Amino acid sequence: MDEQFEREQFLPLRKWLRENLHRHGRKFTPKETLQRITGKAEMDVEPYLWYLNAEFSGIYGLKQESNRDPNDSSDKL
């Protein structure tokens, strides 16, 4: 989907949201929705923090805390 976003093609995302999220309305609680979509019961903020760190460290000359992408599971058991 990243390549599609770069080309400003959002129709696949819209279709996915309609099929997996919007059609259920208020049928599920936010926590249940998170569990159904991500497979996790709790929100993980680490990927977003990694993104912010990577994005703004270069702009503002900040020291990056880690170069490891939290979505990379190659070092996890």
Backbone as CSV, one residue per row, in Angstrom:
resi,resn,N_x,N_y,N_z,CA_x,CA_y,CA_z,C_x,C_y,C_z
1,MET,0.809,-1.183,0.000,0.000,0.000,0.000,0.866,1.266,0.000
2,ASP,2.085,1.182,0.511,2.958,2.357,0.556,3.173,2.953,-0.830
3,GLU,3.397,2.092,-1.815,3.614,2.584,-3.176,2.365,3.286,-3.704
4,GLN,1.207,2.748,-3.358,-0.046,3.356,-3.797,-0.227,4.730,-3.147
5,PHE,0.135,4.864,-1.891,0.040,6.160,-1.210,0.967,7.167,-1.867
6,GLU,2.173,6.717,-2.211,3.123,7.615,-2.865,2.573,8.129,-4.198
7,ARG,1.781,7.299,-4.861,1.164,7.699,-6.140,-0.202,8.363,-5.910
8,GLU,-0.518,8.629,-4.642,-1.784,9.251,-4.247,-2.992,8.433,-4.698
9,GLN,-2.859,7.122,-4.614,-3.947,6.212,-4.939,-4.479,5.638,-3.627
10,PHE,-5.594,6.189,-3.159,-6.130,5.824,-1.867,-7.349,4.911,-1.949
11,LEU,-7.758,4.551,-3.140,-8.926,3.695,-3.308,-8.760,2.342,-2.597
12,PRO,-7.599,1.670,-2.676,-7.455,0.401,-1.949,-7.624,0.570,-0.436
13,LEU,-7.125,1.670,0.125,-7.309,1.930,1.552,-8.783,2.157,1.857
14,ARG,-9.434,2.942,1.031,-10.860,3.208,1.239,-11.667,1.917,1.202
15,LYS,-11.334,1.052,0.260,-12.026,-0.235,0.146,-11.777,-1.085,1.386
16,TRP,-10.522,-1.125,1.840,-10.188,-1.914,3.026,-10.913,-1.373,4.257
17,LEU,-10.912,-0.059,4.426,-11.598,0.550,5.567,-13.091,0.236,5.533
18,ARG,-13.683,0.322,4.353,-15.117,0.040,4.218,-15.415,-1.415,4.598
19,GLU,-14.600,-2.351,4.099,-14.842,-3.773,4.350,-14.511,-4.211,5.762
20,ASN,-13.484,-3.615,6.363,-12.993,-4.105,7.652,-13.317,-3.237,8.853
21,LEU,-13.729,-2.004,8.611,-13.971,-1.109,9.734,-15.347,-0.452,9.664
22,HIS,-15.594,0.314,8.631,-16.801,1.119,8.549,-18.083,0.297,8.538
23,ARG,-18.082,-0.834,7.902,-19.327,-1.612,7.781,-19.831,-2.124,9.127
24,HIS,-18.944,-2.156,10.127,-19.337,-2.647,11.448,-19.935,-1.550,12.325
25,GLY,-19.741,-0.283,11.947,-20.306,0.811,12.726,-19.905,0.727,14.187
26,ARG,-20.888,0.738,15.064,-20.638,0.670,16.511,-20.862,-0.739,17.067
27,LYS,-20.777,-1.699,16.216,-20.998,-3.087,16.631,-19.971,-3.539,17.659
28,PHE,-18.737,-3.050,17.549,-17.655,-3.436,18.453,-17.142,-2.225,19.217
29,THR,-16.613,-2.461,20.418,-15.980,-1.389,21.172,-14.656,-1.038,20.487
30,PRO,-14.082,0.127,20.781,-12.778,0.452,20.196,-11.723,-0.621,20.480
31,LYS,-11.723,-1.150,21.693,-10.746,-2.185,22.046,-10.973,-3.459,21.227
32,GLU,-12.216,-3.834,21.035,-12.530,-5.011,20.215,-12.131,-4.779,18.755
33,THR,-12.361,-3.580,18.268,-11.975,-3.247,16.897,-10.472,-3.338,16.722
34,LEU,-9.727,-2.789,17.678,-8.272,-2.871,17.647,-7.810,-4.319,17.625
35,GLN,-8.409,-5.155,18.454,-8.065,-6.575,18.516,-8.369,-7.264,17.190
36,ARG,-9.511,-6.973,16.597,-9.898,-7.612,15.337,-8.981,-7.213,14.188
37,ILE,-8.557,-5.942,14.156,-7.763,-5.457,13.032,-6.278,-5.731,13.188
38,THR,-5.740,-5.540,14.396,-4.299,-5.690,14.600,-3.903,-7.011,15.231
39,GLY,-4.868,-7.681,15.858,-4.547,-8.910,16.573,-3.994,-8.638,17.962
40,LYS,-3.967,-7.363,18.351,-3.458,-6.989,19.669,-4.550,-6.257,20.437
41,ALA,-4.594,-6.500,21.740,-5.623,-5.876,22.566,-5.229,-4.477,23.025
42,GLU,-3.958,-4.158,22.954,-3.475,-2.855,23.402,-2.773,-2.136,22.256
43,MET,-2.832,-0.818,22.283,-2.177,0.011,21.277,-0.676,0.033,21.538
44,ASP,0.101,-0.134,20.483,1.562,-0.062,20.578,2.002,1.248,19.942
45,VAL,2.522,2.169,20.746,2.920,3.480,20.236,4.341,3.481,19.692
46,GLU,5.090,2.417,19.890,6.494,2.363,19.479,6.704,2.644,17.984
47,PRO,5.910,2.072,17.073,6.109,2.391,15.652,5.927,3.880,15.351
48,TYR,4.948,4.513,15.987,4.717,5.937,15.749,5.854,6.775,16.317
49,LEU,6.342,6.424,17.490,7.470,7.144,18.077,8.721,6.977,17.220
50,TRP,8.919,5.788,16.672,10.057,5.547,15.794,9.957,6.444,14.559
51,TYR,8.746,6.508,13.981,8.524,7.344,12.806,8.824,8.810,13.112
52,LEU,8.279,9.308,14.217,8.522,10.712,14.584,10.000,10.985,14.785
53,ASN,10.682,10.082,15.469,12.116,10.244,15.717,12.882,10.276,14.397
54,ALA,12.578,9.336,13.507,13.272,9.272,12.213,12.962,10.495,11.361
55,GLU,11.724,10.949,11.385,11.295,12.067,10.548,11.894,13.396,11.009
56,PHE,11.872,13.647,12.306,12.249,14.958,12.809,13.706,15.078,13.248
57,SER,14.398,13.969,13.423,15.801,14.065,13.829,16.628,14.748,12.747
58,GLY,16.348,14.450,11.489,17.074,15.084,10.400,16.700,16.539,10.204
59,ILE,15.430,16.843,10.377,14.954,18.205,10.181,15.513,19.149,11.245
60,TYR,15.491,18.705,12.495,15.876,19.571,13.605,17.245,19.238,14.182
61,GLY,17.972,18.330,13.543,19.302,17.982,14.017,19.291,17.279,15.359
62,LEU,18.263,16.487,15.609,18.154,15.751,16.865,18.899,14.429,16.764
63,LYS,19.332,13.932,17.889,19.985,12.629,17.930,18.914,11.549,17.872
64,GLN,19.073,10.622,16.915,18.125,9.515,16.825,18.409,8.541,17.949
65,GLU,17.333,8.140,18.642,17.491,7.214,19.761,17.821,5.814,19.285
66,SER,17.257,5.419,18.162,17.466,4.063,17.666,17.251,4.054,16.164
67,ASN,18.052,3.287,15.465,17.873,3.143,14.025,17.016,1.936,13.690
68,ARG,16.622,1.164,14.702,15.856,-0.053,14.479,14.388,0.265,14.240
69,ASP,13.881,-0.255,13.168,12.470,-0.114,12.840,11.685,-1.060,13.745
70,PRO,10.714,-0.564,14.531,9.961,-1.432,15.440,9.096,-2.450,14.713
71,ASN,8.884,-2.260,13.422,8.112,-3.236,12.647,8.975,-4.383,12.149
72,ASP,10.291,-4.258,12.329,11.209,-5.308,11.918,11.319,-6.330,13.037
73,SER,10.805,-7.514,12.809,10.769,-8.541,13.857,11.930,-9.517,13.736
74,SER,12.961,-9.177,12.968,14.043,-10.125,12.729,14.855,-10.445,13.984
75,ASP,14.867,-9.539,14.973,15.634,-9.812,16.181,14.759,-10.261,17.355
76,LYS,13.461,-10.452,17.100,12.544,-10.870,18.162,12.462,-12.392,18.184
77,LEU,12.195,-12.920,19.383,12.052,-14.382,19.514,10.725,-14.848,19.018
